[in-house]
Amino acid sequence: MPQKQHDHLWALAHAERKVLADALANLSPVQWQHRTLCGQWNVEEVTAHLTAAASLNQWRWLRSMVGARFRPDVHNQRRMAEHLGKTPVETLARFRAVITSTTAPSGHTAAYLGEVVVHAQDIRQPLGLPHRAPVEALTSVAEFFASRNFTVESRTHTAGLRLRAQDGPFAAGSGPLITGTTLALVMAMAGRDAYLDQLDGPGVPVLRSRLPAAGSEAGQTRS
């Protein structure tokens, strides 16, 4: 990836982290403990996970995975707990400290933009917090998700299906058509079945049959 594009994707990720942090600052204590779309994790725990994700370089990630015997659930739980504050205020402060971080285990910048986009929606959707990332950012994530399995099994979920965004340029695949907003397509590719009702087309039942019940895949898809 050209350095200019790499830097631009990081800038988009930093912007989405800041928007999320500002929204989190207005949450009540009850909302901080609200369940998210990310398995059993609540809002505070997903926030701590995002901090962890922005704090692991390749060596730290590998060392953590080896220590977890390459079990992603164990790795993610340990790193999340490491960045969880004693209070939500402390957890949020730790997240704010990594807003402009470019630390990551690999050079797949679009994946780490996707990390922020998906987990932010994991938090927002159950709480009814309005926000939609710029179509430009969502398109980059959608294109990456459609091209490979990385932190989520997005390509497997959509194999043999044709995806087309109604609000942007994203289009990928061949087969039964699925249309919707770029955000809904991204979240569905990431395994979030809560977004399937926002999609249309003959390919939707196929995609629905491939996604696990709400929350059951969270441990596998966290990066």
Salt bridges, closest charged atoms under 4 A:
GLU16 OE1 - HIS131 NE2 2.97
ASP22 OD2 - LYS18 NZ 2.89
ASP22 OD1 - ARG96 NH1 3.19
GLU82 OE1 - ARG79 NE 3.05
GLU82 OE1 - HIS83 NE2 3.57
GLU90 OE2 - ARG94 NH2 2.62
GLU115 OE2 - HIS49 NE2 2.87
GLU115 OE2 - HIS119 NE2 3.43
ASP122 OD2 - HIS119 ND1 2.91
ASP122 OD2 - ARG192 NH2 2.70
GLU136 OE2 - HIS8 NE2 2.38
ASP197 OD1 - ARG208 NH2 3.30
GLU217 OE2 - HIS157 NE2 3.37
